[in-house]
Amino acid sequence: MSGGAGEFRKRLERAAEVRSYRGAGISAEEEAALDALDAQEREKRRKVSDAARAEYLVRDAMAQGKFDNLKYAGKPIPGLGESYDPDWWVKGLIQRENISGLGPAAILLRAEDAELDAKLDAQYTEQQVRDVVADFNRRVVDARRQLQGGPPVITKTRDVDGEVERWRSRRAVQVDEAPAAPEPERPWWKRLWKGTG
């Protein structure tokens, strides 16, 4: 097939050369001869199959180094072995572009559900935790009621009292694990006044 690609390249170069003669102010006979040659080249080009043309273009791009340093060269393609997900393109776009607040409610709620514990841990009072969980539950129920299509909402609502108890237990563990604050070092003038020590 490489012989066909080399032949195709020669024909392309010859066609470019023929086109360059047209603007040089040639006579009518020469113009007719070039038209005949051009028609002959078009006929040859028509006979070249699409597969041969595609192979030529690929080989030419390889020779020019256009396929060097590709992103996944020698690495597995991410997500290739996973099961089919009809919303793969939306999820990929949201992840690639780091979009927040846009997309189907089902996907946004799943992402928020995964990060809800960290959001609850950032709250200072029990009432704030209750408000956050109640707001999350309200949005899950609203998303289930909407009939706008898209992926189904499979995110579950959370028990407010159960989340408050989990928040308390995580908070108690954080307080127990917190290191004791080191004793501040005395200012230099106090050390000099009473001795170093």
Salt bridges, closest charged atoms under 4 A:
GLU7 OE2 - ARG11 NH2 3.38
GLU13 OE2 - ARG9 NE 3.61
GLU17 OE2 - ARG14 NH1 3.35
GLU31 OE2 - ARG22 NH1 2.66
ASP35 OD1 - ARG22 NH1 2.83
ASP38 OD2 - ARG22 NH2 3.48
ASP38 OD2 - ARG42 NH1 3.24
GLU43 OE2 - ARG46 NH2 2.37
ASP50 OD1 - ARG53 NH1 3.06
GLU55 OE2 - ARG59 NE 2.99
ASP60 OD1 - ARG9 NH1 3.55
ASP85 OD2 - LYS91 NZ 2.54
GLU112 OE2 - ARG139 NH2 2.49
ASP113 OD1 - ARG158 NH2 2.73
ASP117 OD1 - ARG158 NH1 2.99
ASP117 OD2 - ARG166 NH2 3.03
ASP117 OD1 - ARG170 NH1 3.93
ASP121 OD1 - ARG170 NE 2.67
GLU126 OE2 - ARG130 NH2 3.26
GLU126 OE1 - ARG168 NH2 2.26
ASP135 OD1 - ARG138 NH2 2.63
ASP135 OD2 - ARG139 NE 3.23
ASP142 OD2 - ARG138 NH1 3.33
ASP142 OD1 - ARG145 NH1 3.98
ASP161 OD1 - ARG130 NH1 2.83
GLU163 OE1 - ARG158 NH1 3.40
GLU163 OE2 - ARG166 NH1 3.01
GLU165 OE2 - ARG168 NH1 2.56
GLU185 OE2 - ARG191 NH1 2.57
